Amino acid sequence: MCKQFIEDGYDVVVSDLREDAANAVAVKLDSSGERVFAVAIDVGSTQSVDTGVEAVISRFGRLDVLVNNAGNFRQRWTKSCSDEDWRFITNVHLDGAFRCCRAAFPHLKKSPYPTVISIASIAARIGLPGRLSYSVSKAGLEALTRTLAVEWAPENIRVVAVAPGFTKTQNRVFVDGKEVTHEAFEQAVPMKRMGRPEEQAAVVVFLASRKASYINGQTIIVDGGATIDLRI
C-alpha cells in the first residue's frame, strides 16, 4: 500500500510497533527520507496513538488519508478463549482503529479531500472456527465504517473499508496445530488462486482517490469470490 500511495503522488507515513522496523520499510520506499516518515505507534495505547499522530502533523503539517491496517493474530477455540486472548485481538484490530480515527479527526477535517480506510476481512462475513475475536473485530470495523461515514459526512470525510480474502503473504496459518498450505487456500476460492498484496493495495489507493468521490460507508470485498463460494 505504501509503495502504491507513493507512486500515486502521496507522502507516506510508515508506522509499526518497532521504530526500527518502520524505518527499514521507509528506507526501502524512499532512501532520501523526503516523502516517507517512519514513526513507532502502539495502536493499543491512546497516548501512543495521539503522540504518533502529532508527530505526523509536525512532519508534514497535514493528514489527508488514514489507513487502519494494524493487526495481530491468535487462534483460540471459544471454549478456551480467555479474557486476555479476547482483548489481545480486539484491542488492536477494533479499539486501535477507533483510537486512530479519533486522533486523526481534527486533522482530517482540515484536509481538502480526507478519507479513512479500514482493513476489514471476509472473516466478518463467514464463519471461521477458532477466530471468534478476530471475526468480531473485523465485523466491528465494518460497523465503525458505516457509523463514522454518517457522522463525518458533514465534514466531507469519507469513511470506507476493504475486506481482503485469502492473500498470499509471508504469514503462515495454522488450524489445530497444522499449517494450512497456500495450495489449500487456492483450491477453496472460485478463481483457484490467492490474492496478491498489490491487488488489495490497488483498491485502497483507489478508494482514497477522487475517482471514488461518491463511495462512502461501504466495505469493498476483494476475495476472488470466496464469500460467494468458499470450499474449505
N, C-alpha and C positions, 0 to 999 in steps of 0.2 A: 504493500500500500504506500509506504513512504517513497519508494522508487517511482511509482506511477504519479504520485502527487507532485514530486519534483519535476518530472517530465511534463506535467501539465502546468507548470509555472508557479507552483506554491513554494513558499518557505515552509520547512517542516520541523516539528519537534519530535524527537525520539525519546520515549520515556520507558524506564524499566525500574524494577526494584533496586537493581545494582547499577550505579552510575558508570562503572567500567564497561558493563555490557551495553548500555545505551551509547557510550562513547565509541565502542568498537563498530557498532552499526552506523553511527553518524559519520565516522571517518570513511567508511566504505561508500557512503552515499555522496559525500562532498568533503574531500580532503582539505579544502580551503576553510571550511567552517563558516562560510558566509551565509549559506542558505539552510544549514541544518544545525539545530541546537539540541544538545543532549541534557536531560535532567532526570534525576532519580526521584520517583514518586511511588509511594505505597498507597494504592487506592483504598486500602483497608483503614487508613488513618485520615481523618478530616484535616488535621493540622498539616500533614504531608501534602495532601491534595491542594489545600489553599496556598501553601508556600510554593508548591510547584507551579501553579497557575500564575502566581505573581512573578515568578522568575521568568516565565514565558513572556509576560507583558513587559517586563523590564528589558528583555532581549529584543523583542520585535515590535512592541508598542501596540499590538492589536491581536485579536483572536477571531478568526473567521469560521473555522471548522473544528469541531470536536469529534474525534472518533473514540468511542468507548470500546476498547479492544483488550483490556486486561483480563486475564483468565488463569485459572488453575484447575486441577482435576484430582479427584479422589473417588474411587468406586467403592460403594458400600451398599449392601442389601439393607433395605429399610429396617428390618428386624434387629440389625446390629449397628445401625447408624446412631452415633452419639450426638449430643448437642454440639460438641466441638467439631465433629465431622460436618454437621449441617452448616454451622457458621463458617467453617473453613471455605466452603464454596460460595455461600450466599453473600458473605461479607465482601468478596472480591467482585463476583460477576454482577450482582444486583445492587448491593449497597454502594459499591465502588463507583458504579455508573451514576447513581444518584448524587454522590458527593462531587463527582466531576462536573455534572450538569449544573449543580447549584453554584459551584465556584466559577464556572465559565459564564453563567448567565449575564452578569453585569457587563462583561466584555463583549459577548456575542451581540447583545442588543445595540452596541455601538457600530457593529460591522455593517457595511453596505449590503452584504449578502451572506448571512450567517446560516450555518447548518450543523445539526447534531446527528451523528450516525452511530448507532449502537450495533455491535456484532452479536446477533442472537444465534439461533441454531435450529435445525429441524428437530432437535430434541424436544423443543417446546410443542411440537405438533404430533409426535409419535411416542409410543411407549418404549422406553429403553430401560430394561431391568438393571438395577444397581446404580442408576444415575438419577435418583429422585431429586436431590438437592440441586443438581446441575440443570435438570429439565425444568424444575420450578423456577429457578433463577432466570433461565432464558425466556420462559413464558412471562415472567415479571418484566423483563426488558421490553417485550412487545407491549405490555400494558403501560409501562413508563413512556414508551414512544407515542402511543395514542393520546395519553393524557397531556403530556407536555406539548404535543403538536397543537392541541386546542388551546392550552393555557398561553403558549408563547406565540401563537399566530399573530396577535395584535402587534407584537414586536418585530414581525417579519422574520421570525426564526423558524425555519423548517426543521422538523424532527422526524427522522426515519430510521429504519433498521434493515440489516441484511441478515438473512438466515442461511448460512452455508450448510451444505450437505457434507458427505464424506470427501475430504480434501487431502491430497497426498502431500504430507509434510514429513519432517523427521520425527514427529510424535509417534509413539507406539501405544496401541490399545490392547488391554488385556481383559478377558472375561473369564471369571472363575479360575484365575491364575494362568490361563492360556492366551497367548498372543493371537489376536485376530490379524490375519495377513492382508496385505493390500489386495491380493487376488480375491479374497473372500468379499471384501467391500465392493470390488469391481463387479462381481457377479450378482451382487444384491441390488444394483442400480440398473434401471432400464437402458441407459446409454452404455452399460458394460465398461465403464471406466470411472476412476475417481476424478474429482475436480482438481484443477491446478490453482495454486495460490494466486497467480496473476489473474485468473478468471474471477475470483472473489474481489480482488483489488479493483478490477476494472469497473465493477458495479458500484463500489464505494466511491470511487473518484467521479463516476457519472452522477451519482446522487448529490454530490457536493457542487456540481456544476450548474450553470444557468440552463442547461438543457433539461434539467429535472425541476424546473422552477415551479411546477404545479403539483409535484408529488409531495405529500405531507401526511404524516401519521401512518404511513404504510410500512409493512415488512416485506421486502423483496426476497423470495426464496430462490437460492442458487444451488440446486442439488441434483441436476441431471435427471430429474423426475422421481427421485427416491420417495418423496412424500406421497406420490401418486401410486407407486407400485414398488414397495420395498420387500425384497425377498431374502431375509436372513435366516 
